[in-house]
């Protein structure tokens, strides 16, 4: 994806957002998304061993309020109830992630059948309810043993990942039609090993870049394995949080800042993924940090560039950047990928770039609401990559209040979702082949470094009792699905 400026045709198309009667194509997947560590709990059950997130969340000071995913929303024991909730909403698809340490505890050796049984039962229950499962192999929970051996900065981890992919594919390949390798590897590499606000909490820019290459390689190796083991009808995807980068002004300096962030935020993934290799400007920007010639081995780029069937976009807010300025605003929360603050930059080679808020209309995460960024992203991805797309995450945290009658009225979340679904419709109307929308998230859950303090669910969870209560946004989304679009 290239950077865009607000005067593009895409922006003009987005201006129709909110038009009444917007209908989505037949077969459009109406989904919701979750991730294993954020919902499952049962952290030490049935052979599961710690992941980097267990270690990180149990380290004092790393997660708000000392929260951990030990219990989370107990989905491991309550998945049947949760699937019934999905069916009541009318979801046609559900995106979840497999916990690597539940399936292959040390990241080596055979699979644990009890771990796989959980996912077999989950998938079978989804299928019984007519909900199509989408399995993500990696949503950030590396087995701690693999981190102890070096983590994503070492090459071996990519090979471990492909072996784990094989275990998952053999067990679930007959019943999961759509697979995604990685979720937001930008966060794994640059928040995990750069700014350190995510597990494993390391802060070395060279390690962050090495992690990025090995995540790319792990993706490619896993695609090869999945193609070998899955039925020919299975589809393979990857989900990226491609940053919709806009320069603050049209000055050469601000456009240069945007170029740098686009390089290390986006093209570091899409370059090799789509056969173009790592972009020359990225290699130049980061040449003093890492030795790319040593890092990239012969054959790596061919592995990473294996064809995929779908590209997933996770979108929450645009990324507005400038060159250093005297009147620099308070750092945009998006500076750290929106997931916490750190003295260490998650942007190797672009450390001095300044981040700005797109506007003052923010969610409880402090993330500005600008749905034009979603349509612009989808149209740009369609233009640049030409393959089918999915919005694999989009949603908003708000400070929900339980009313006296026990209900949760969340009109702000409905507004956010409405604007963004309209933006998806705009992208489709402009020609982008968007096959589905996965709302983040089905349930309130463990929001990484923010613990349970941020609620993204359309279903409220009382963390004391684990009681689930659909919010008004859940009823609104059910109605959108029933109508096949925005009314
Ligand atoms: C994304 C993550 C997801 C959730 C949302 C709010 O970056 O993939 O797990 O934390 O942000």
Boltz pocket constraint, residues with backbone or C-beta under 6 A from the ligand:
constraints:
  - pocket:
      binder: B
      contacts: [[A, 35], [A, 38], [A, 183], [A, 184], [A, 187], [A, 241], [A, 314], [A, 337], [A, 393], [A, 440], [A, 446], [A, 447], [A, 448], [A, 456]]
      max_distance: 6.0
